[in-house]
């Protein structure tokens, strides 16, 4: 799969690492060109590209920037009509201990409204960058879940395939409005990791009785 990672922070860097290891054709772009260049230098075959026009020819865009920067970042790519956009953001307060929106909307829905030409899928927002970089296998048969929500079945299938290629158990979380549940779940995970002191080696998982 041809994947553009938009953002080169902790999550973006972890996505580049894991997508490259899984054999995807990875391009990376960001506002600060030095970061994508460093990632490309560290992973042979990864391409660092300028934002404008970077979405052309891509199967999927991983939106790996904070929620407040998401819409400007997507618009910086130029034409993204019909592109599948995986939104991994959470609308967090400055102290990371709360959400700025919820109940009747979500970050994913607001992004979809602002950039209607894109096809938005919510996913991976419940996964810490440290877990993403290390992989989803926690041992003893335990594996982190990738919760995926979208109103587009083909877009959801594309993200499903990407998540499975990275080793995640995929949970179909329904339509995009269910990002209203996934973003608070991420908030709980962040609280447990930082507020309760459990660290970043944790992740939600949806388990099935055999």
ABEGO torsion letter per residue (X at the ends): XBBBBBEABAAAAAAAAAAAAAGBBBBBBBABAAAAAAAAAABBGBBBBBABGAABGBABBBBBBBAAAAAAAAAAAEBABGBBBBBABBBBBAAGABBABEGABBAAAAAAAABAABBBBBBGAABBAAAAAAEABAEGGBBBBBBBBBABAAAAAAAAAAAAAAGBBBBBAEBAAAAAAAAAAAAAAAAAAAAAGAEAABBBBBBBBX
